[in-house]
């Protein structure tokens, strides 16, 4: 929102223009490696306007993945230099679009994969990392899809080359990636799924879909 108001007249009789303060939002920052005390909510995080080929998203939900827990502990090097705003994935509504963005529009419900920075009220990223979602899908469901399902898809079909009639063993089948892998494996005809899970997760719906279950 742009705020404009009249300023006092100068000696020359002209009105001195005054600009609205820069836009800020709340975000969760990782300020060091260690426990939960290294995560801080800051209400003065700058929000930039979308540039050429970019969109700004009003975030409704963000993902929390095992890799991000490792980043907080300093065990996952992809995060970058401290401090920064974590968050691989999020969902929300498009607030504004930059120049040369033609396939997305303001008000559209989307899921996004910025790679970093999702734990914020607003995110700006390239339009090719933003994907529309159907009205039937909640923001929470959408935000849980990218990391888990892209990881599972690549492991099953790009690495393991899963084909009809094969058998597959999925470790941690009741976790995020394990659940996605189990569901995706079921899309291939005549595949036998073996799954492992801890005793506390044996009742997980996707784990119950496994042909043979191993608890540890």
N, C-alpha and C positions, 0 to 999 in steps of 0.2 A: 504494500500500500504506500502511495506517495502522499506526503503531507506538504502542503504549501501554505505560506502565510506571508503577510506584508511586514516588511522591516521598516524601521524609522527612516525618514528622509535624510539623505546626506546634505552637506552644505551646498553641493551643486544642484540639489533638487531632484536627484535621481534616487530610485529605490534600490537599496543593496539587497541582492538576492541571497537568500539563506537556504542551504540544503538540509534535507532531513538527515538524521543520523544514520550511519550504515546499519544494514539489517543484521541482526544476530539471532541465534537460536540456541537451544539446549543440545548438548551432545555429551557422550561418555568418552572421556579421554583415558588412554593408557599412559601414565606418567613415569612408570618404572616397571621392572620385572619383579614378580613375587606374588603375594597374596592379593585378596580382593581389595585391600587398601590402596593398591596401585591403580585402581579405577576411580576416576573422579568425574562428577557431573559438573560441567561448566555451562553457565547460562549466557556467556558472552562469546560463543563461537561464531566467527564471521560467516556470513552467507553470501556467496558471490552470485551474480546474475549469470545465466547460461550464455556461453559464447557460441561461436559458429559450430553447428552440428551437435549442440548440447541441449539437455533438458534439465529442469529443476523439479525435484520430486518432494512432495510433502509426505514424509514417511509415516506409515501406519503400523508396520510390524517389521522386525528384523530377525534374522536367524542367529542362533548361537550354536557354534560347532566345536567339536573337539579340538580342531586346529587352532581356534581362537583361544581356548583355554591354555594350550601349549604356548601360544604367542605371549599370553600374559605372564607365563613363567619363564619366558626367554628361551624356550626350547624349540621354537619354530622361527626361522630366520626371515621369513618372507615379509614380516610386518614392516620393517624399515626403521628409520631413526626415531627415537623417542623425542618428545611425546607425539602421539597421533591418535586419531579416532579409528578404532577397529570396526569390523563388520564387513563380511564378504558379500552379504545379500540382504535385500529388503524389498518391501512392497509398499505401495501407496498410490497417490494421485498426482498427476502432472500439474504443477503450479504454473510453469511458463516454459516456453521453448525459444531456443536461439535461432539465428538465421540458418537457412538451408535444412531445416527439419520439416519434412513434408509428410511423413507417414505416422506421426504422433500428434496429438492435440491436447490442449489444456482441458483438464477434467477427466482425462482417460485413466482408468484403473490399470496399474502395471506392476510387474515384478522386475527387479533390477539386479544386476551383478556388477557393482562398481569395483569389487576386489578389495576395497578398503574404504572406511568412512561411513558405513551404513548405520552405525549406532548414533544417529543424529536425527533431529526433527526435520531437517531438510538436507537433501543431497543433490549435487550437480554432477552429471556424468554424460558421457557420449551416448548419443541416441541409439547406436548399434548394440548397447548393453541394456536396453530397455525393451520389455516385451509386454504387450497387452494381455490381460487375463479376463476370463469370462465373468459375468455378473454372478454366476452360481458359485464361484470360488471365493472363499474368504481371504482377507489379507494375510491372516495367520497361516493358512494352508499354502498360499503362494510363496511366502517368505521361507517356508521350509523345503521348497523344491530344489532350487538351483544346485547348491553344493552337494547335497546327498545324491540326487538323481543323475547329475552330470558325472559325478565320480563313479557311481555304480554302472552307468551306461558304458563309460569308457573301459572299465575293468572287464565287464562281461563281453562286450562286442568288439572293442578295439584291441584288447590284450588277450583275453581268453578265447575269443572267436567262438562263442557259444552257438551251437547248431542243434537242430532237432535230433532227438534220440540220445543226447549226451547226458552225463551225470555231472553235478556241480556241488562242491562243498563251500558253504558260505559261513565264514567265521563271524561271530558277533551278529547273528542273523536278526536279533531283536533290537539292534541299535539303529541309528539313522541311516547310514549307508547300507547296513545289512537288510533293513526293511525295504529299502529301494531296490536292492539287488534281488531280493526274493520276489518282489512284485514284477520286476522286469523279466526275470528268468521265466516266470509263468506265462509270459507272452510268446514264448517259443514252444512249439509243439513237442510233446513227448520228452520233456526234460525232467529228470529225477533230481530233486533238490535235497541235499543234506545240510543241516544247519546246526551250529553250536550257539549256546547262550548260557548265561549265568542262571543259577537256580531261581533267582528273583524275577526273571523275565520269561519264564517258560510259558506263561499264560498269554504272551503277546500274540495278537491275531496273526501277524505275518509269520511268526515262528511256528505257529500251529499248522501253517500251510506246508511246512517242510515234510518230505516223505519220511525222513529219518532224523531224529533229534538227539543231540548230545549236550548234556548239561555239564558245566564245570563250576 
